[in-house]
Amino acid sequence: MELFRIKRDLPLMKHALILNVISFLTFAAAVFFLVTRGLHFSIEFTGGTVIEVAYPQTAEIERTRHTIEQMGFGEVQVQNFGSSRDVMIRLPLRGDVKQTELVDKVFTALCASEQGQVSPHQVVTPQGESVTKQVCRTAAGAEPITLSRSEVVGPAVGAELAADAAKALAVTVVGIMIYLAFRFEWKFAVAGIIANLHDVVIILGFFAFFQWEFSLAVLAAVLAVLGYSVNESVVIFDRVREAFRKFRKMTTPEVIDHAITSTMSRTIITHGSTQLMVLSMLLFGGPTLHYFAVALTIGILFGIYSSVFVAAAIAMWLGVKREDLVKVAANREDPNDPNSGAVV
């Protein structure tokens, strides 16, 4: 399926040097902000308190979030989980407040927002133990909110998650490089992985510059961008290989220009439809999906750019040629024999 077809190849490689200088400056700025400002890690990486509450009806997330934010705990996460009535609240670590006191303060504030009061009640667990539990009740005796559970995510767990995230990123990068080397040729593998790392570092640079919260959802978006970007590079590399076989008189820059131009319609359809879906998450997904969608948006836009002007240009500068991709069958006849190949 094509929206349009460009009849003349666009001379993109003619401007590759200028565009890659711009790309390098953007990459260097991203690295600078990562080094000087660092990432603003979420509670999953730094540790914090997790509180789960349940409502008898669909929870009003915005009201719950507003109530928590007014308490001045800093960066908080409020989201549904399991069902529309269950709410998970994540609070950053606070050395000046004990966990039990923190949970009591939050639950009391949420109870007050529902016109209720918190009072201790003795309850019997399924194991037969009698424990004291904070219960929220209104004047009519209703229970507008229930404290399901609370726990602390320690900084050691967060450090382990960060280490696992770095390993996942490294394994993904190595796997992509091995795949490209087997699928095409080592020059394409080097070009493709540089382009992919270019996208990842620029995404991280945006998050470092604006100090957006870097969570597990954002990490998932970064890994998705890696796969998404390499897919675009593979499509262009495939067209390069086909063009080398079909157009024997074309130079390498001309072949790459033809490959990129011939995939232009496909690129617009694929990336445009994906961006529409991501844009819907960005506009209507709420705070939970906001930074996930932001990371994907940056990755999609820079993924198109890097596949065309970074991966293709680096492959060209590494000296990729027809012989690298098109295997010429060995001539079994004697090349010095004037009658070689003659049919009698």
Contacts in CASP RR format, 6 or more apart in sequence:
PFRMAT RR
TARGET T0000
AUTHOR 0000-0000-0000
METHOD contacts of the structure
MODEL  1
MELFRIKRDLPLMKHALILNVISFLTFAAAVFFLVTRGLHFSIEFTGGTV
IEVAYPQTAEIERTRHTIEQMGFGEVQVQNFGSSRDVMIRLPLRGDVKQT
ELVDKVFTALCASEQGQVSPHQVVTPQGESVTKQVCRTAAGAEPITLSRS
EVVGPAVGAELAADAAKALAVTVVGIMIYLAFRFEWKFAVAGIIANLHDV
VIILGFFAFFQWEFSLAVLAAVLAVLGYSVNESVVIFDRVREAFRKFRKM
TTPEVIDHAITSTMSRTIITHGSTQLMVLSMLLFGGPTLHYFAVALTIGI
LFGIYSSVFVAAAIAMWLGVKREDLVKVAANREDPNDPNSGAVV
1 269 0 8 1.000
2 265 0 8 1.000
2 266 0 8 1.000
3 265 0 8 1.000
3 268 0 8 1.000
3 269 0 8 1.000
4 265 0 8 1.000
5 265 0 8 1.000
6 261 0 8 1.000
6 262 0 8 1.000
6 264 0 8 1.000
6 265 0 8 1.000
8 261 0 8 1.000
9 254 0 8 1.000
9 257 0 8 1.000
9 258 0 8 1.000
9 261 0 8 1.000
10 257 0 8 1.000
10 260 0 8 1.000
10 261 0 8 1.000
10 264 0 8 1.000
11 257 0 8 1.000
12 256 0 8 1.000
12 257 0 8 1.000
12 260 0 8 1.000
12 261 0 8 1.000
12 308 0 8 1.000
12 309 0 8 1.000
12 312 0 8 1.000
13 253 0 8 1.000
13 256 0 8 1.000
13 257 0 8 1.000
13 312 0 8 1.000
13 313 0 8 1.000
13 316 0 8 1.000
14 253 0 8 1.000
16 309 0 8 1.000
16 312 0 8 1.000
16 313 0 8 1.000
16 316 0 8 1.000
17 313 0 8 1.000
19 309 0 8 1.000
19 313 0 8 1.000
20 309 0 8 1.000
20 310 0 8 1.000
20 313 0 8 1.000
23 198 0 8 1.000
23 305 0 8 1.000
23 306 0 8 1.000
23 309 0 8 1.000
23 310 0 8 1.000
26 202 0 8 1.000
27 198 0 8 1.000
27 201 0 8 1.000
27 202 0 8 1.000
29 205 0 8 1.000
30 201 0 8 1.000
30 202 0 8 1.000
30 204 0 8 1.000
30 205 0 8 1.000
30 206 0 8 1.000
30 208 0 8 1.000
30 209 0 8 1.000
31 201 0 8 1.000
31 205 0 8 1.000
33 205 0 8 1.000
33 208 0 8 1.000
33 209 0 8 1.000
34 201 0 8 1.000
34 204 0 8 1.000
34 205 0 8 1.000
34 208 0 8 1.000
37 208 0 8 1.000
37 209 0 8 1.000
37 211 0 8 1.000
38 208 0 8 1.000
39 204 0 8 1.000
39 207 0 8 1.000
39 208 0 8 1.000
39 214 0 8 1.000
40 75 0 8 1.000
40 207 0 8 1.000
40 208 0 8 1.000
40 211 0 8 1.000
40 212 0 8 1.000
40 213 0 8 1.000
40 214 0 8 1.000
41 162 0 8 1.000
41 213 0 8 1.000
41 214 0 8 1.000
41 215 0 8 1.000
42 75 0 8 1.000
42 77 0 8 1.000
42 90 0 8 1.000
42 213 0 8 1.000
42 214 0 8 1.000
42 215 0 8 1.000
42 216 0 8 1.000
43 50 0 8 1.000
43 75 0 8 1.000
43 77 0 8 1.000
43 90 0 8 1.000
43 91 0 8 1.000
43 92 0 8 1.000
43 153 0 8 1.000
44 153 0 8 1.000
44 158 0 8 1.000
44 161 0 8 1.000
44 215 0 8 1.000
44 216 0 8 1.000
45 158 0 8 1.000
45 159 0 8 1.000
45 161 0 8 1.000
45 162 0 8 1.000
45 165 0 8 1.000
45 214 0 8 1.000
45 215 0 8 1.000
46 92 0 8 1.000
46 93 0 8 1.000
46 155 0 8 1.000
46 158 0 8 1.000
47 92 0 8 1.000
47 93 0 8 1.000
47 152 0 8 1.000
47 153 0 8 1.000
47 154 0 8 1.000
47 155 0 8 1.000
47 157 0 8 1.000
47 158 0 8 1.000
48 90 0 8 1.000
48 91 0 8 1.000
48 92 0 8 1.000
48 93 0 8 1.000
48 152 0 8 1.000
48 153 0 8 1.000
48 154 0 8 1.000
49 90 0 8 1.000
49 91 0 8 1.000
49 93 0 8 1.000
49 99 0 8 1.000
49 102 0 8 1.000
49 103 0 8 1.000
49 150 0 8 1.000
49 151 0 8 1.000
49 152 0 8 1.000
49 153 0 8 1.000
50 88 0 8 1.000
50 89 0 8 1.000
50 90 0 8 1.000
50 91 0 8 1.000
50 150 0 8 1.000
50 151 0 8 1.000
50 152 0 8 1.000
50 153 0 8 1.000
51 88 0 8 1.000
51 89 0 8 1.000
51 90 0 8 1.000
51 91 0 8 1.000
51 103 0 8 1.000
51 106 0 8 1.000
51 107 0 8 1.000
51 147 0 8 1.000
51 149 0 8 1.000
51 150 0 8 1.000
52 81 0 8 1.000
52 86 0 8 1.000
52 87 0 8 1.000
52 88 0 8 1.000
52 89 0 8 1.000
52 147 0 8 1.000
52 148 0 8 1.000
52 149 0 8 1.000
52 150 0 8 1.000
53 86 0 8 1.000
53 87 0 8 1.000
53 89 0 8 1.000
53 107 0 8 1.000
53 110 0 8 1.000
53 145 0 8 1.000
53 146 0 8 1.000
53 147 0 8 1.000
53 148 0 8 1.000
54 85 0 8 1.000
54 86 0 8 1.000
54 87 0 8 1.000
54 145 0 8 1.000
54 146 0 8 1.000
54 148 0 8 1.000
55 85 0 8 1.000
55 86 0 8 1.000
55 87 0 8 1.000
55 144 0 8 1.000
55 145 0 8 1.000
55 146 0 8 1.000
56 85 0 8 1.000
56 142 0 8 1.000
56 143 0 8 1.000
56 144 0 8 1.000
57 85 0 8 1.000
58 84 0 8 1.000
58 85 0 8 1.000
59 80 0 8 1.000
59 84 0 8 1.000
59 85 0 8 1.000
59 86 0 8 1.000
59 87 0 8 1.000
61 78 0 8 1.000
61 79 0 8 1.000
61 80 0 8 1.000
61 87 0 8 1.000
63 113 0 8 1.000
64 78 0 8 1.000
64 87 0 8 1.000
64 89 0 8 1.000
64 110 0 8 1.000
64 113 0 8 1.000
65 76 0 8 1.000
65 78 0 8 1.000
65 287 0 8 1.000
67 109 0 8 1.000
67 110 0 8 1.000
67 113 0 8 1.000
68 76 0 8 1.000
68 78 0 8 1.000
68 89 0 8 1.000
68 91 0 8 1.000
68 106 0 8 1.000
68 109 0 8 1.000
68 110 0 8 1.000
69 76 0 8 1.000
70 109 0 8 1.000
71 105 0 8 1.000
71 106 0 8 1.000
71 109 0 8 1.000
73 91 0 8 1.000
73 92 0 8 1.000
73 94 0 8 1.000
74 92 0 8 1.000
75 92 0 8 1.000
75 213 0 8 1.000
76 89 0 8 1.000
76 90 0 8 1.000
76 91 0 8 1.000
76 92 0 8 1.000
77 88 0 8 1.000
77 89 0 8 1.000
77 90 0 8 1.000
77 215 0 8 1.000
77 287 0 8 1.000
77 288 0 8 1.000
78 87 0 8 1.000
78 88 0 8 1.000
78 89 0 8 1.000
78 90 0 8 1.000
78 287 0 8 1.000
79 87 0 8 1.000
79 88 0 8 1.000
79 287 0 8 1.000
79 288 0 8 1.000
80 86 0 8 1.000
80 87 0 8 1.000
80 88 0 8 1.000
80 288 0 8 1.000
81 87 0 8 1.000
81 88 0 8 1.000
86 148 0 8 1.000
89 106 0 8 1.000
91 102 0 8 1.000
91 106 0 8 1.000
93 152 0 8 1.000
93 154 0 8 1.000
93 155 0 8 1.000
94 102 0 8 1.000
97 105 0 8 1.000
99 150 0 8 1.000
99 152 0 8 1.000
103 147 0 8 1.000
103 150 0 8 1.000
104 118 0 8 1.000
104 134 0 8 1.000
107 118 0 8 1.000
107 134 0 8 1.000
107 136 0 8 1.000
107 145 0 8 1.000
107 147 0 8 1.000
108 118 0 8 1.000
110 136 0 8 1.000
110 145 0 8 1.000
111 117 0 8 1.000
111 118 0 8 1.000
111 136 0 8 1.000
111 144 0 8 1.000
111 145 0 8 1.000
114 136 0 8 1.000
114 138 0 8 1.000
114 144 0 8 1.000
114 145 0 8 1.000
115 138 0 8 1.000
115 139 0 8 1.000
115 144 0 8 1.000
116 136 0 8 1.000
116 137 0 8 1.000
116 138 0 8 1.000
116 139 0 8 1.000
116 144 0 8 1.000
117 136 0 8 1.000
117 137 0 8 1.000
117 138 0 8 1.000
118 134 0 8 1.000
118 135 0 8 1.000
118 136 0 8 1.000
119 134 0 8 1.000
119 135 0 8 1.000
119 137 0 8 1.000
120 132 0 8 1.000
120 133 0 8 1.000
120 134 0 8 1.000
120 135 0 8 1.000
121 132 0 8 1.000
121 133 0 8 1.000
121 134 0 8 1.000
121 135 0 8 1.000
122 130 0 8 1.000
122 131 0 8 1.000
122 132 0 8 1.000
122 133 0 8 1.000
123 130 0 8 1.000
123 131 0 8 1.000
123 132 0 8 1.000
123 133 0 8 1.000
124 130 0 8 1.000
124 131 0 8 1.000
125 131 0 8 1.000
133 147 0 8 1.000
134 147 0 8 1.000
135 143 0 8 1.000
135 146 0 8 1.000
136 143 0 8 1.000
136 144 0 8 1.000
136 145 0 8 1.000
136 146 0 8 1.000
136 147 0 8 1.000
137 143 0 8 1.000
138 144 0 8 1.000
161 216 0 8 1.000
165 216 0 8 1.000
165 219 0 8 1.000
168 219 0 8 1.000
168 223 0 8 1.000
169 200 0 8 1.000
169 219 0 8 1.000
169 222 0 8 1.000
169 223 0 8 1.000
169 226 0 8 1.000
172 223 0 8 1.000
172 226 0 8 1.000
172 227 0 8 1.000
173 193 0 8 1.000
173 196 0 8 1.000
173 197 0 8 1.000
173 226 0 8 1.000
176 192 0 8 1.000
176 193 0 8 1.000
176 196 0 8 1.000
176 226 0 8 1.000
176 227 0 8 1.000
176 230 0 8 1.000
177 189 0 8 1.000
177 190 0 8 1.000
177 192 0 8 1.000
177 193 0 8 1.000
178 189 0 8 1.000
179 230 0 8 1.000
180 188 0 8 1.000
180 189 0 8 1.000
180 192 0 8 1.000
180 193 0 8 1.000
180 230 0 8 1.000
180 233 0 8 1.000
180 234 0 8 1.000
180 237 0 8 1.000
181 188 0 8 1.000
181 189 0 8 1.000
183 234 0 8 1.000
183 237 0 8 1.000
184 237 0 8 1.000
184 241 0 8 1.000
184 325 0 8 1.000
185 320 0 8 1.000
185 324 0 8 1.000
185 325 0 8 1.000
187 315 0 8 1.000
187 318 0 8 1.000
187 319 0 8 1.000
187 320 0 8 1.000
187 324 0 8 1.000
188 233 0 8 1.000
188 237 0 8 1.000
188 311 0 8 1.000
188 315 0 8 1.000
188 320 0 8 1.000
190 314 0 8 1.000
190 318 0 8 1.000
191 233 0 8 1.000
191 310 0 8 1.000
191 311 0 8 1.000
191 312 0 8 1.000
191 313 0 8 1.000
191 314 0 8 1.000
191 315 0 8 1.000
191 318 0 8 1.000
192 230 0 8 1.000
192 233 0 8 1.000
192 310 0 8 1.000
192 311 0 8 1.000
192 314 0 8 1.000
192 315 0 8 1.000
194 310 0 8 1.000
194 311 0 8 1.000
194 314 0 8 1.000
195 229 0 8 1.000
195 233 0 8 1.000
195 303 0 8 1.000
195 306 0 8 1.000
195 307 0 8 1.000
195 310 0 8 1.000
195 311 0 8 1.000
195 314 0 8 1.000
196 226 0 8 1.000
196 227 0 8 1.000
196 229 0 8 1.000
196 230 0 8 1.000
196 233 0 8 1.000
196 306 0 8 1.000
198 302 0 8 1.000
198 306 0 8 1.000
198 310 0 8 1.000
199 225 0 8 1.000
199 226 0 8 1.000
199 229 0 8 1.000
199 299 0 8 1.000
199 302 0 8 1.000
199 303 0 8 1.000
199 306 0 8 1.000
200 222 0 8 1.000
200 225 0 8 1.000
200 226 0 8 1.000
202 298 0 8 1.000
202 299 0 8 1.000
202 302 0 8 1.000
203 221 0 8 1.000
203 222 0 8 1.000
203 225 0 8 1.000
203 295 0 8 1.000
203 298 0 8 1.000
203 299 0 8 1.000
203 302 0 8 1.000
204 214 0 8 1.000
204 222 0 8 1.000
206 212 0 8 1.000
206 294 0 8 1.000
206 298 0 8 1.000
207 214 0 8 1.000
207 218 0 8 1.000
207 291 0 8 1.000
207 295 0 8 1.000
212 218 0 8 1.000
212 291 0 8 1.000
212 294 0 8 1.000
213 291 0 8 1.000
214 291 0 8 1.000
215 291 0 8 1.000
217 288 0 8 1.000
217 289 0 8 1.000
217 291 0 8 1.000
217 292 0 8 1.000
218 291 0 8 1.000
218 292 0 8 1.000
218 295 0 8 1.000
220 292 0 8 1.000
221 292 0 8 1.000
221 293 0 8 1.000
221 295 0 8 1.000
221 296 0 8 1.000
222 295 0 8 1.000
224 296 0 8 1.000
225 295 0 8 1.000
225 296 0 8 1.000
225 299 0 8 1.000
225 300 0 8 1.000
225 303 0 8 1.000
228 274 0 8 1.000
228 299 0 8 1.000
228 300 0 8 1.000
228 303 0 8 1.000
229 299 0 8 1.000
229 303 0 8 1.000
229 306 0 8 1.000
229 307 0 8 1.000
232 267 0 8 1.000
232 270 0 8 1.000
232 271 0 8 1.000
232 303 0 8 1.000
232 304 0 8 1.000
232 307 0 8 1.000
233 307 0 8 1.000
233 311 0 8 1.000
235 263 0 8 1.000
235 266 0 8 1.000
235 267 0 8 1.000
236 256 0 8 1.000
236 259 0 8 1.000
236 260 0 8 1.000
236 263 0 8 1.000
236 307 0 8 1.000
236 308 0 8 1.000
236 311 0 8 1.000
236 312 0 8 1.000
237 259 0 8 1.000
237 311 0 8 1.000
237 315 0 8 1.000
239 258 0 8 1.000
239 259 0 8 1.000
239 260 0 8 1.000
239 262 0 8 1.000
239 263 0 8 1.000
240 255 0 8 1.000
240 256 0 8 1.000
240 259 0 8 1.000
240 312 0 8 1.000
240 315 0 8 1.000
240 320 0 8 1.000
240 325 0 8 1.000
241 325 0 8 1.000
241 326 0 8 1.000
242 259 0 8 1.000
243 250 0 8 1.000
243 255 0 8 1.000
243 258 0 8 1.000
243 259 0 8 1.000
243 262 0 8 1.000
244 250 0 8 1.000
244 255 0 8 1.000
244 322 0 8 1.000
244 325 0 8 1.000
244 326 0 8 1.000
245 325 0 8 1.000
245 326 0 8 1.000
247 254 0 8 1.000
247 255 0 8 1.000
247 258 0 8 1.000
248 322 0 8 1.000
250 258 0 8 1.000
252 316 0 8 1.000
252 319 0 8 1.000
252 320 0 8 1.000
252 321 0 8 1.000
253 316 0 8 1.000
256 312 0 8 1.000
256 315 0 8 1.000
256 316 0 8 1.000
259 312 0 8 1.000
260 308 0 8 1.000
260 312 0 8 1.000
267 304 0 8 1.000
271 300 0 8 1.000
271 304 0 8 1.000
274 300 0 8 1.000
275 297 0 8 1.000
275 300 0 8 1.000
278 293 0 8 1.000
278 296 0 8 1.000
278 297 0 8 1.000
278 300 0 8 1.000
279 293 0 8 1.000
279 297 0 8 1.000
281 289 0 8 1.000
281 292 0 8 1.000
281 293 0 8 1.000
281 296 0 8 1.000
282 289 0 8 1.000
282 290 0 8 1.000
282 293 0 8 1.000
282 294 0 8 1.000
282 297 0 8 1.000
285 293 0 8 1.000
331 340 0 8 1.000
333 340 0 8 1.000
333 341 0 8 1.000
334 340 0 8 1.000
END
